[in-house]
Amino acid sequence: MAKSKFSDEEITQRGKELYDSNIRPQVETAENIGKIVSINIETGEYEIGDDLIVTSRRLREKQADAVIWAERIGFNAVYALGGTLVRTQQ
């Protein structure tokens, strides 16, 4: 895998900004809560599904070198290791 032209901090910042400003209002619905949204931080395109790998692959089919940020819709993290996911919206 090639090295990204973005730092980890830039990927996080761009991903969160895109999600909060453009994508969240469209996707944070009752039927999507708990699903994964993967976002191409360069184009703003996104894919929603139950599996992070599947949604990321869909984006990479469109752009092989896509830089991707992911969120679990309605929660504070994609996965929880040794803890619990916390709902951000009720």
Backbone hydrogen bonds, N-H to C=O, Kabsch-Sander energy under -0.5 kcal/mol:
donor,donor_aa,acceptor,acceptor_aa,energy
11,I,7,S,-2.4
12,T,8,D,-2.3
13,Q,9,E,-2.7
14,R,10,E,-2.8
15,G,11,I,-2.6
16,K,12,T,-2.6
17,E,13,Q,-2.4
18,L,14,R,-2.7
19,Y,15,G,-2.5
20,D,16,K,-3.0
21,S,17,E,-2.6
22,N,18,L,-2.2
23,I,18,L,-1.9
24,R,19,Y,-3.7
26,Q,23,I,-1.2
27,V,23,I,-1.9
28,E,24,R,-2.5
29,T,27,V,-2.5
32,N,29,T,-1.3
33,I,29,T,-1.2
34,G,73,I,-2.9
35,K,32,N,-2.6
36,I,49,G,-3.2
37,V,71,E,-2.7
38,S,47,E,-2.5
39,I,69,W,-3.4
40,N,45,E,-2.9
41,I,39,I,-0.8
41,I,67,V,-2.6
44,G,40,N,-2.9
47,E,38,S,-2.1
49,G,36,I,-2.2
55,T,51,D,-2.3
56,S,52,L,-2.2
57,R,53,I,-2.5
58,R,54,V,-2.0
59,L,55,T,-1.5
60,R,56,S,-2.2
61,E,57,R,-1.6
62,K,58,R,-0.8
62,K,59,L,-0.7
63,Q,59,L,-1.9
66,A,63,Q,-1.9
68,I,66,A,-0.6
69,W,39,I,-2.3
71,E,37,V,-2.1
73,I,35,K,-2.9
73,I,71,E,-0.7
75,F,72,R,-2.3
76,N,86,V,-1.8
82,G,80,A,-0.6
88,T,74,G,-2.5
89,Q,74,G,-1.0
